[in-house]
Amino acid sequence: MRIIVVGGGISGLTAAYFALAAGHEVVCLEPGQPGGLVASHRIDGFLCEAGPQAVLAGAPDTAALVEALGLAARAIHPEPDARRRFIFVKGKLRPIPMSPLGLLTTGTLSFKARLRVLLEPLMFARQALPDDDDETFLSFGRRRLGAEAAQVLLATAAIGIYAGDAAELSVASAFPRLAVMERDHGSLFRGFLASRTGGRSRGRPLTFPEGLGELPAALARALGPNLWRAAATGVAPSSARTWRVELSPSPGAAPAGGPPTHVEGDIVLFATDAPTSARLLGPLCPEVDHLKEIVHAPIAVCALGFRDVASRPIGMKTAGYGFLVARGEKARLLGCQFESSTFAGRAPAGAFLARTLLGGVGPGFDPAIVERPEDLIASRAVDDLRALAGLSREPDFVKVWRYPHGIPQYRPGHMKVVKTINEGLRKRRGLHLIGHALRGVGLNECIRAAQEVVNAAIAAASHGDSRKSAALPAFRDSFPAGLSTEPNEG
């Protein structure tokens, strides 16, 4: 098969890699830096993550990919102190319980709330169908754990993952593992116990010495000349079984003889963001316009570096992973990660690096902050750290990244949207869509989905098709070499 992957974020790179490894002709189109939201930057001695900080190492697909790319020996895990995580609630930083026993003994919840949590295994399970996503995460938490635990712990956990409101997130779509636990075991406690005894741990966070950006950089190197610095500007049928993708090369990427204007393939797999996918696919598949219904939480990432902390203390207790901020507090900060306390090599000797997140969507959030000037975003982060964690001096290093179209919110009815889109695409043989707007905001979910969709796309295109792959010119004959990308290794 000849497969065109539109988009070089982690989903697109992974899909292209799997298709190439399966022996198919592949080209991946990406006009910018490969990796999309996964980007690591070493600036003035500080290693900053502009997007995801780490990936959980327990997923088999991710572990196999890391091994195949030769990155397993470079993997690093959090420092021991990173097991300590906190939540700012009721006016102070409090430890987050990290086990069922910790949940029962924590001072973060009132005595009455802990007693209610203790009754969780006795609560009747909701008999929901697998495709029922009408219940919200907050409602689910209240049923299973009680109102206080749901609001303090689960709603705050939703901030750390989705930067959104637990009362607006579908538990089945946004937290499917919990929904399955209730369905299969009748209790979250019994489900957690079964996952531990069954060896299905999600694993520890994993990253690399030069940041998580090493993963897309390795994928880009593996793709080599199959990764092109070009954008898709349109797609249309070329024949009864093939598609034509119009191209626009990135500035400076076109060869002297002029850029190609299009490429043809058997399969076109879209791994772009929701607006781009809707724009490109909408004319061919009106069902894809439902992507516009998916709300996204704007996010601002602000890295703050402090040098010489021994001689110039910063006033914060930094032993731990960091903290989240419950809604209802005066601060608008979503949370703060203690980067250099979590992973080695994130800051110069004697320095400390923090990563703060602002924005979000819903009551108590501040989505408009993403549109503000960078100095105002940094000032808000510093002011909130003073109020919440006791920060006592200005940072020596500041870097801000803004994502107006940040994290998708899987609200009730999300499964119906995904089903409608998939049914529409099945009528357009050879067109497929992946990406975190549909399912799974985490890297593990993106990697697993990429492999599943590639396998399904190839199987669907191969069914009853005896054409030879030589019916159309090979990709390498279609693309002048000047369009190949030189991936950034760091």
Beta strands, then each sheet from edge to edge (+ up, - down):
strand 1: 2-6
strand 2: 25-29
strand 3: 40-43
strand 4: 46-49
strand 5: 55-56
strand 6: 85-89
strand 7: 92-95
strand 8: 205-206
strand 9: 227-228
strand 10: 230-237
strand 11: 243-249
strand 12: 262-265
strand 13: 267-270
strand 14: 296-306
strand 15: 322-325
strand 16: 335-338
strand 17: 352-359
strand 18: 397-408
strand 19: 431-433
sheet 1: 9+ 2+ 1+ 13+ 19+
sheet 2: 3+ 4-
sheet 3: 5+ 8-
sheet 4: 7+ 6- 15- 16+ 17- 14+ 18-
sheet 5: 10+ 11- 12+
end
